[in-house]
Amino acid sequence: MQCAISLTEQTKITSFLSKLGGKIGAVGEQMRQTKAWKKGCFSRRCLCEAAWS
């Protein structure tokens, strides 16, 4: 069974998948930055606790 998709539909699908890939990449970067921020918060917390001990 063969499915014939017009060039217009193929272009729409390609555009959608490209935009989706961009959004996935942006979320991945946001996650990386959040993890780095979290790590920094814990690091500063440990330093503060050590200073008060």
Order of alpha helices (4+ residues) and beta strands (2+ residues): alpha
